[in-house]
Amino acid sequence: MAKVLTINSGSSSLKFKLYEMPEERELCSGNCEKIGLSEGIFTIKYNGKKDESHPVFPNHKVAAKMVVDALLEKKIISSYDEIAAAGHRIVQGGKYFSHSAMFDKDTEDKIESLIPLAPLHNAAHLTCFRAFKEVLPNCPMIAVFDTAYHQSMEPEDYVFPIPNELTEKYDIRRYGAHGTSHNYLALEGEKYLKDTAGKRIISCHIGSGASITAIKDGKCVATSMGLTPLGGIMMGTRTGDMDPSVFNYVVKVTGLSAEEVYQMFNKKSGFAGMSTVGPDSRDVLKAVEEGNEHAILANKLFNRRIADYIGQYYVRLGGADLIIFSAGIGENEPRTRRDVCALIKDALGVEIDNEINMSIHGKECLISTPKSKIKVAVIPTNEEVMIARDAYKMCVAK
């Protein structure tokens, strides 16, 4: 048995879990929020309890120290040395990483070189890694990349139709995101396909950030997000795919800079821009029920984009054996699942049991009927356990 720490950091947050491996037993979880602000929030759940406090986190190093000290104080560990390995979620691994990697100088340098492709994420991940390295200098650490799972795509699925020199000189291509989640869902989904020869899965990670992936025999064939997480389906604040000339036209008619429009498309579009009620799908659906026309259109567009990608990937895979709904909306919003499945019902022969569907919130369940030509399941994702598996395999069980 070994204790493995998983870390998912943002520019002002640090989520963590501690597992006992290889049993995959979760010992505790928590979050450091509002790092760098005047008052933070520290939450830790363990032994059926939840403790919350409001310390100041001037930086990630202080937050990292508070995490490991809390593990000692709560007697979850007896010394720092009990933490046998740590795994860090890294959003962008570029062309360099098709698997998780040990955190050494080369890995660190490559992650740093990729900051322009994920400026809000990679820089924060490195800051957090360095903070934990100071606090736990003897603990081996690995980097687990959101993009790694998508490295199995063929060139015609990831190359953009732009001048070759741009593709080759600047590594401009489809990288995707949420790969750790899609990998987990593919593994979990296979239990519904034990008697199926070619396992064709369409995995829908639908949250505030959302992506859809076509999977065949466990490998990614295609994925919706692009060079950055801005591509693919419409999201909470992101546009998703659209005519690229919209960008240039908005710059011209508004007088805004390219950077300002880019930020608008990333942070003020999607549900936030269309619905008039904000980025949260729960608020949007409440407004739909109240007859808000903007929210109704936003919700219809959101569902249509998901259905369009499912249809596209059905063709790409030559059919489908399983559609998976996961992440915040996919796991917890039966109305979205119902409406998306209604859009693909006639074309793909999908049929769900809506009584079962409407009762499912955050738990795993097969929601399709026996008559459905494609099985449909809700599977809660678990990126952290995938990180823990790799950290254990690479650092402890090697």
C-alpha positions in Angstrom: 0.0 0.0 0.0 1.2 3.5 -0.8 -0.3 7.0 -0.4 -0.5 9.0 -3.6 -1.4 12.7 -3.8 -3.2 14.2 -6.8 -3.0 17.9 -7.5 -5.2 20.0 -9.9 -4.2 23.6 -9.7 -5.4 26.9 -11.2 -4.2 30.4 -11.1 -6.0 31.0 -7.8 -6.9 27.5 -6.7 -5.4 24.1 -5.7 -7.6 21.0 -5.5 -6.1 17.8 -4.0 -6.9 14.2 -3.2 -5.0 11.6 -1.3 -5.4 8.0 -2.3 -4.3 4.7 -0.8 -3.0 2.7 -3.8 -3.3 0.3 -5.5 -6.7 -0.1 -3.8 -7.7 3.4 -5.1 -9.3 4.2 -1.7 -9.8 7.9 -1.3 -8.5 9.1 2.1 -9.3 12.7 1.7 -10.0 15.6 -0.7 -9.9 19.3 -0.5 -9.4 22.7 -2.1 -7.5 25.9 -1.5 -9.5 28.7 -3.1 -8.7 32.4 -3.6 -5.0 32.1 -3.6 -3.4 35.5 -3.8 -6.4 37.3 -2.4 -7.1 38.9 0.9 -9.0 35.9 2.3 -8.9 32.4 1.1 -11.0 29.3 1.7 -9.5 26.0 2.8 -11.7 22.9 2.7 -10.8 19.3 3.6 -13.0 16.3 3.6 -11.9 13.1 5.5 -13.4 10.3 7.6 -16.9 11.5 6.7 -16.2 15.0 8.0 -15.7 18.4 6.3 -13.6 21.2 7.8 -13.5 24.7 6.4 -11.3 27.6 7.3 -10.5 31.0 5.9 -6.7 31.5 5.9 -4.7 33.9 3.7 -2.9 32.2 0.8 -0.4 34.8 -0.5 0.9 32.2 -3.0 0.8 28.5 -4.0 3.7 27.6 -1.8 1.8 28.6 1.3 -1.2 26.7 0.0 0.9 23.6 -0.6 2.3 23.7 2.9 -1.1 24.1 4.4 -2.3 21.0 2.5 0.4 18.7 3.7 0.3 20.1 7.2 -3.4 19.5 7.3 -2.8 15.9 6.4 -0.5 15.6 9.4 -2.8 17.5 11.8 -5.8 15.3 10.8 -3.6 12.2 11.2 -4.3 11.2 7.6 -0.5 10.7 7.4 2.1 10.4 10.1 4.9 12.1 8.2 5.6 13.8 4.9 7.5 10.7 3.8 4.3 8.7 3.7 3.4 10.4 0.5 5.0 8.0 -1.9 4.2 10.0 -5.1 2.3 13.0 -6.4 0.6 13.6 -9.7 0.0 17.0 -11.2 -2.7 17.6 -13.8 -1.2 19.6 -16.7 -3.6 21.0 -19.4 -1.3 21.3 -22.4 1.4 18.8 -23.3 1.6 19.8 -26.9 3.2 17.4 -29.4 5.7 16.2 -26.8 3.7 14.0 -24.5 1.5 11.0 -25.5 1.7 9.6 -21.9 2.3 10.9 -18.4 5.9 11.9 -17.7 8.2 12.1 -14.7 8.7 15.7 -13.6 12.3 16.5 -14.5 14.0 19.5 -16.0 13.1 18.5 -19.6 9.5 18.0 -18.7 9.4 21.3 -16.8 11.0 23.2 -19.7 8.6 21.7 -22.3 5.5 22.6 -20.1 6.9 26.1 -19.8 7.4 26.4 -23.6 3.7 25.5 -24.0 2.4 28.3 -21.8 1.3 30.4 -24.9 -1.1 27.5 -25.8 -2.6 27.4 -22.3 -1.6 30.7 -20.6 -4.2 30.4 -17.8 -3.3 26.8 -17.0 0.3 25.8 -17.7 1.8 28.7 -15.9 -0.3 27.9 -12.8 0.5 24.2 -13.0 4.2 25.0 -13.0 3.9 27.4 -10.1 2.1 24.7 -8.1 4.5 22.0 -9.0 7.4 24.1 -7.8 5.6 24.9 -4.6 5.0 21.3 -3.8 8.6 20.4 -4.8 9.8 22.8 -2.1 7.4 21.4 0.5 8.0 17.7 -0.5 11.6 17.7 -1.9 11.9 13.9 -1.6 8.6 13.0 -3.2 8.7 11.9 -6.8 6.2 13.7 -9.0 4.7 13.2 -12.4 2.9 15.3 -15.0 -0.4 14.0 -16.3 -1.5 15.8 -19.5 -5.0 16.6 -20.6 -3.8 16.4 -24.2 -1.9 13.1 -24.1 -4.8 10.8 -24.7 -5.6 12.6 -28.0 -2.1 12.0 -29.5 -3.4 8.8 -31.1 -5.4 10.9 -33.7 -4.4 10.6 -37.4 -3.1 13.7 -39.1 -6.3 14.3 -41.1 -8.1 14.5 -37.7 -5.7 17.0 -36.1 -4.1 19.1 -38.9 -5.8 22.4 -39.7 -6.2 23.6 -43.4 -3.8 26.5 -43.0 -0.4 27.1 -44.8 2.0 24.3 -44.1 4.7 26.6 -42.8 2.4 27.7 -40.0 1.6 24.1 -39.0 5.2 23.0 -39.1 6.9 26.1 -37.6 4.5 26.9 -34.8 3.0 23.4 -34.1 -0.5 24.7 -34.8 -2.9 21.7 -34.7 -5.7 20.2 -32.8 -4.6 19.1 -29.3 -7.9 18.7 -27.6 -8.5 18.7 -23.8 -10.1 16.7 -21.0 -8.1 13.7 -22.3 -7.7 12.2 -18.8 -11.4 12.3 -18.3 -12.1 10.7 -21.8 -9.6 8.0 -21.1 -11.3 7.2 -17.8 -14.7 7.1 -19.4 -13.5 4.8 -22.2 -12.2 2.3 -19.7 -15.3 2.5 -17.6 -17.6 2.3 -20.6 -16.1 -0.9 -21.8 -18.0 -2.9 -19.2 -21.2 -2.1 -21.1 -19.6 -3.6 -24.2 -18.2 -6.9 -23.1 -19.8 -8.8 -26.0 -19.0 -6.1 -28.6 -16.2 -6.8 -31.1 -15.2 -3.2 -32.0 -15.8 -0.9 -29.1 -16.9 2.4 -30.5 -17.6 5.0 -27.9 -18.7 8.7 -28.1 -17.7 10.3 -24.8 -19.4 13.6 -23.9 -17.6 15.5 -21.2 -20.2 18.2 -20.7 -19.6 20.8 -18.1 -18.9 24.6 -18.1 -16.0 23.5 -20.3 -17.1 20.8 -22.7 -15.6 18.4 -25.2 -16.7 15.3 -27.1 -14.4 12.5 -28.2 -14.7 9.6 -30.6 -13.0 6.5 -29.2 -12.4 3.1 -30.9 -10.9 0.2 -29.0 -9.8 2.5 -26.2 -8.0 5.0 -28.4 -9.0 8.5 -29.3 -9.9 8.9 -33.0 -11.1 12.5 -32.9 -12.0 15.2 -30.4 -13.9 18.4 -30.5 -11.6 21.0 -28.8 -8.9 22.4 -31.0 -5.6 24.2 -30.6 -7.0 25.5 -27.3 -10.1 24.8 -25.3 -12.0 27.5 -27.3 -12.9 25.0 -30.1 -15.6 22.5 -30.4 -19.1 22.8 -28.9 -20.6 25.9 -27.3 -19.8 26.1 -23.6 -20.5 28.2 -20.5 -18.4 31.1 -21.7 -16.8 29.9 -24.9 -18.0 30.1 -28.4 -16.9 26.7 -29.7 -16.5 26.3 -33.4 -17.8 29.0 -35.8 -16.9 30.8 -39.0 -13.4 32.2 -38.4 -14.3 35.5 -40.3 -16.5 36.4 -37.3 -13.4 37.2 -35.4 -12.0 39.7 -38.0 -15.5 41.2 -38.5 -16.0 41.9 -34.7 -12.5 43.5 -34.5 -13.5 45.8 -37.4 -17.0 46.8 -36.3 -16.2 47.2 -32.6 -12.7 48.7 -32.7 -11.7 46.2 -30.1 -8.2 44.7 -30.3 -7.7 41.1 -31.4 -6.8 40.2 -27.8 -9.9 41.8 -26.4 -12.1 39.9 -28.9 -10.3 36.7 -28.2 -11.0 37.2 -24.5 -14.6 37.9 -25.3 -15.0 34.7 -27.2 -13.3 32.8 -24.3 -14.9 34.4 -21.3 -18.1 36.3 -22.4 -19.7 34.1 -25.0 -21.5 30.7 -25.0 -24.3 30.7 -22.4 -22.9 33.8 -20.8 -23.1 35.8 -24.0 -26.3 34.4 -25.4 -28.6 33.7 -22.5 -28.6 37.1 -20.6 -28.6 35.1 -17.3 -24.9 34.0 -17.1 -22.7 31.0 -17.8 -24.3 28.5 -15.4 -26.5 26.0 -17.2 -28.7 25.7 -14.1 -29.6 29.4 -14.3 -30.1 29.1 -18.1 -32.5 26.1 -17.7 -34.4 28.0 -15.0 -34.7 31.0 -17.4 -35.9 28.6 -20.1 -38.8 27.4 -17.9 -39.7 31.0 -17.2 -39.9 31.7 -21.0 -36.8 33.8 -21.5 -36.3 33.8 -25.3 -32.6 34.4 -25.1 -32.1 31.4 -22.7 -34.3 29.2 -24.8 -32.2 29.9 -28.0 -29.0 29.4 -26.1 -30.1 26.1 -24.7 -31.3 24.9 -28.1 -28.0 25.9 -29.7 -26.1 24.1 -26.9 -28.0 20.9 -27.4 -27.8 21.1 -31.1 -24.0 21.4 -31.1 -23.7 18.3 -28.9 -26.0 16.4 -31.2 -24.1 17.6 -34.3 -20.8 16.3 -32.9 -22.4 13.0 -31.9 -23.6 12.6 -35.4 -20.3 13.6 -36.9 -18.4 11.1 -34.7 -21.0 8.3 -35.5 -19.9 8.7 -39.1 -16.2 8.9 -38.2 -16.4 5.7 -36.2 -18.6 3.9 -38.7 -21.3 3.6 -36.1 -21.4 3.7 -32.3 -21.9 1.1 -29.5 -22.1 3.5 -26.5 -22.7 7.2 -25.9 -21.5 8.4 -22.5 -22.6 11.6 -20.7 -20.3 12.9 -18.0 -19.0 16.0 -16.1 -21.1 18.6 -14.4 -23.9 18.9 -16.8 -23.7 15.4 -18.3 -23.8 13.8 -14.9 -26.4 16.0 -13.2 -28.7 17.5 -15.8 -31.3 15.0 -17.1 -33.0 17.7 -19.2 -29.9 18.2 -21.3 -29.5 14.4 -21.8 -33.1 14.1 -22.7 -33.0 16.9 -25.3 -29.8 15.8 -26.9 -31.0 12.2 -27.2 -34.3 13.4 -28.7 -32.3 15.3 -31.4 -30.4 12.1 -32.4 -33.2 9.6 -31.9 -34.5 9.4 -35.5 -31.2 9.4 -37.2 -29.3 7.0 -34.9 -32.0 5.0 -33.3 -31.3 6.2 -29.8 -34.0 5.6 -27.2 -33.7 6.4 -23.5 -35.9 5.5 -20.6 -36.8 9.0 -19.6 -38.2 8.0 -16.2 -34.8 6.5 -15.4 -33.0 9.4 -17.0 -34.8 12.0 -14.9 -33.9 10.2 -11.7 -30.2 10.2 -12.4 -28.1 12.9 -10.7 -24.4 12.3 -10.3 -24.4 8.5 -10.3 -23.7 5.9 -12.9 -26.5 4.3 -14.8 -27.5 2.9 -18.2 -30.3 5.1 -19.4 -31.0 3.6 -22.8 -33.9 1.1 -23.4 -33.3 -2.4 -24.7 -34.7 -1.2 -28.0 -32.0 1.5 -28.5 -29.6 0.8 -31.3 -26.9 2.5 -29.2 -26.4 2.1 -25.5 -26.5 5.4 -23.5 -24.9 5.7 -20.1 -24.2 8.3 -17.5 -20.8 7.8 -16.0 -19.3 10.2 -13.4 -15.8 11.1 -14.5 -12.8 10.6 -12.2 -9.7 12.3 -13.5 -8.0 12.2 -10.1 -8.0 8.4 -9.9 -6.4 8.3 -13.4 -3.7 10.6 -12.1 -3.2 8.5 -9.0 -2.9 5.3 -11.1 -0.2 6.8 -13.3 1.7 8.2 -10.3 1.6 4.9 -8.5 2.6 2.9 -11.6 5.5 5.2 -12.5 6.9 6.1 -9.1 6.0 3.2 -6.7 5.2 0.0 -8.6 7.9 0.4 -11.2 
